[in-house]
Amino acid sequence: MAGLTRGCPTRSKVFTFRRRFGLLRLQGRHPQQTPRATGGPSLIGASSECMPDRHLRILVVDDQPNVRRAVRSMLASKGDWEICGEASDGREAIQRTEELHPDVVIMDMSMPLLSGLEATRYIRQFFPDSQVLILTLHDFPGLGQLAREAGAKGCVLKGDSKEFLIRAVESVGDSDPFFQTAPQGL
């Protein structure tokens, strides 16, 4: 096993994390060696009405199939966006992110096996081109700060998702933060 990680500190961290959470080993490549298409320049301050749609690949992660269907339905109006996959827990989210290299991961916070926040930490560390948007039922003081500390670029409450989800994905897809509840200290 030492041969799998020798000479690459990132691979060593990946292997340790994967062994701890029961994930498969790396497929013989470093995550940042995989080529990906990048979007156009971000137009900071421009409203979404004047910006052309940018092709986004989106991974939807929630342990409830009906929530994944609802999110897919809400995002269907954006013709240039592709739901490239779905996952039902944090472990599967990490595996699907490694396979699919989505631009945006819409992540439930509370899931079995590995929480959305733990999966977010891993994804942001090893797949930095994938931005994470937390979609959660829980609303409590400090939620935004907790999501931000895990590496999420945004946070939206499920109860308000119809109103905020598309705007949040647009912002996060452009690497701009979108917190429906303001992170403490900002």
Wavefront OBJ file of the C-alpha trace (Angstrom):
o trace
v 0.000 0.000 0.000
v 2.895 2.371 0.565
v 3.548 2.305 -3.196
v 0.146 3.870 -3.865
v 0.949 7.055 -1.998
v 4.733 7.421 -2.182
v 5.954 10.828 -3.354
v 2.586 12.596 -3.454
v 1.289 14.103 -0.198
v -2.170 14.707 -1.674
v -2.518 11.065 -2.648
v -1.501 10.093 0.868
v -4.276 12.265 2.317
v -6.780 10.879 -0.184
v -5.816 7.316 0.649
v -6.078 7.940 4.404
v -9.479 9.593 4.037
v -10.762 6.883 1.721
v -9.557 4.100 4.020
v -11.192 5.823 7.003
v -14.557 6.235 5.278
v -14.471 2.989 3.275
v -14.097 4.579 -0.172
v -12.344 3.050 -3.139
v -8.714 3.943 -3.846
v -7.664 6.492 -6.450
v -7.702 5.286 -10.020
v -3.962 5.961 -10.532
v -4.283 9.692 -11.187
v -4.148 12.881 -9.225
v -7.550 14.673 -9.121
v -6.124 17.868 -10.608
v -4.655 16.021 -13.606
v -8.075 15.445 -15.128
v -8.862 18.002 -17.852
v -12.144 19.882 -17.533
v -13.970 22.452 -19.539
v -14.085 25.836 -17.879
v -16.790 28.424 -18.243
v -16.487 31.935 -19.497
v -15.410 34.868 -17.385
v -17.509 35.825 -14.403
v -19.355 39.116 -14.783
v -19.381 40.262 -11.191
v -22.211 42.639 -10.464
v -24.165 41.802 -13.615
v -27.689 40.545 -13.167
v -28.587 37.109 -14.440
v -30.995 38.660 -16.959
v -28.137 40.228 -18.958
v -25.694 37.333 -18.627
v -25.784 34.553 -21.182
v -26.419 31.113 -19.720
v -23.219 29.263 -18.987
v -23.073 25.500 -19.321
v -22.918 24.066 -15.817
v -22.578 20.432 -14.822
v -24.458 19.819 -11.575
v -24.383 16.897 -9.138
v -27.429 16.632 -6.833
v -26.813 14.936 -3.470
v -29.666 14.132 -1.076
v -30.719 10.963 0.721
v -34.376 11.534 -0.300
v -35.167 10.594 -3.943
v -38.173 12.954 -4.029
v -35.930 15.904 -3.044
v -33.468 15.008 -5.825
v -36.405 14.891 -8.280
v -37.697 18.265 -7.061
v -34.262 19.885 -7.441
v -33.907 18.395 -10.922
v -37.343 19.777 -11.824
v -36.528 23.272 -10.499
v -33.300 23.425 -12.504
v -34.876 22.084 -15.719
v -35.760 25.611 -16.861
v -32.070 26.397 -17.359
v -31.374 24.852 -20.747
v -27.582 25.139 -20.550
v -27.381 23.338 -17.218
v -26.857 19.592 -17.077
v -27.669 17.406 -14.092
v -24.685 15.112 -14.643
v -25.513 12.808 -11.741
v -27.101 12.137 -8.383
v -25.902 10.671 -5.100
v -27.722 9.593 -1.946
v -25.018 10.019 0.731
v -21.693 11.717 1.384
v -19.546 8.766 0.325
v -21.337 8.438 -2.980
v -21.078 12.231 -3.449
v -17.286 12.013 -3.235
v -17.150 9.083 -5.662
v -19.488 10.802 -8.149
v -17.499 14.051 -7.909
v -14.322 12.152 -8.743
v -16.010 10.428 -11.706
v -18.049 13.321 -13.118
v -16.131 16.501 -12.184
v -19.252 18.664 -11.760
v -19.009 22.463 -11.658
v -21.542 22.626 -8.805
v -22.472 20.042 -6.169
v -25.854 20.684 -4.515
v -25.375 18.927 -1.179
v -27.828 18.039 1.581
v -26.307 18.672 4.990
v -27.730 15.672 6.908
v -27.240 12.279 5.277
v -26.363 8.745 6.379
v -22.829 7.280 6.285
v -21.046 10.622 5.794
v -22.592 14.035 6.429
v -22.847 16.660 3.731
v -20.453 18.911 5.639
v -17.762 16.202 5.857
v -18.217 15.382 2.166
v -17.972 19.107 1.375
v -14.650 19.373 3.225
v -13.239 16.480 1.224
v -14.585 17.678 -2.136
v -13.233 21.202 -1.662
v -9.822 19.884 -0.616
v -9.330 17.353 -3.400
v -11.599 18.671 -6.181
v -11.258 22.463 -5.834
v -12.875 23.155 -9.223
v -16.186 21.762 -7.930
v -18.112 24.357 -5.929
v -20.520 23.161 -3.216
v -23.944 24.621 -2.452
v -25.498 23.329 0.784
v -29.258 22.697 0.531
v -30.668 21.996 3.968
v -33.861 21.722 5.976
v -32.078 22.915 9.138
v -32.068 26.605 10.026
v -30.145 27.718 13.083
v -27.826 30.573 14.091
v -24.390 30.008 12.612
v -25.574 27.789 9.747
v -23.914 29.993 7.119
v -20.654 30.068 9.041
v -20.693 26.296 9.499
v -21.240 25.780 5.752
v -18.517 28.289 4.881
v -16.008 26.648 7.250
v -16.667 23.307 5.532
v -15.780 24.961 2.216
v -19.256 25.507 0.780
v -19.684 28.508 -1.487
v -23.353 28.892 -0.561
v -26.266 27.715 1.544
v -30.016 27.614 0.780
v -32.874 26.372 2.954
v -35.043 23.660 1.398
v -38.240 25.454 2.379
v -37.197 28.497 0.342
v -35.433 26.660 -2.462
v -37.937 27.592 -5.201
v -37.209 31.244 -4.586
v -33.423 31.019 -4.180
v -32.053 27.831 -5.782
v -31.507 29.045 -9.363
v -29.900 32.304 -8.208
v -27.719 30.368 -5.764
v -26.516 27.907 -8.428
v -25.747 30.800 -10.808
v -23.673 32.555 -8.126
v -21.879 29.450 -6.924
v -21.242 28.369 -10.533
v -19.427 31.681 -11.029
v -17.462 31.100 -7.784
v -19.397 33.873 -6.046
v -20.819 33.205 -2.573
v -24.574 32.899 -2.016
v -25.719 32.472 1.559
v -29.442 32.760 2.119
v -28.583 33.097 5.797
v -25.577 35.379 6.232
v -22.499 33.698 7.717
v -21.725 35.136 11.150
v -18.859 37.565 11.218
v -19.468 38.961 7.726
l 1 2 3 4 5 6 7 8 9 10 11 12 13 14 15 16 17 18 19 20 21 22 23 24 25 26 27 28 29 30 31 32 33 34 35 36 37 38 39 40 41 42 43 44 45 46 47 48 49 50 51 52 53 54 55 56 57 58 59 60 61 62 63 64 65 66 67 68 69 70 71 72 73 74 75 76 77 78 79 80 81 82 83 84 85 86 87 88 89 90 91 92 93 94 95 96 97 98 99 100 101 102 103 104 105 106 107 108 109 110 111 112 113 114 115 116 117 118 119 120 121 122 123 124 125 126 127 128 129 130 131 132 133 134 135 136 137 138 139 140 141 142 143 144 145 146 147 148 149 150 151 152 153 154 155 156 157 158 159 160 161 162 163 164 165 166 167 168 169 170 171 172 173 174 175 176 177 178 179 180 181 182 183 184 185 186
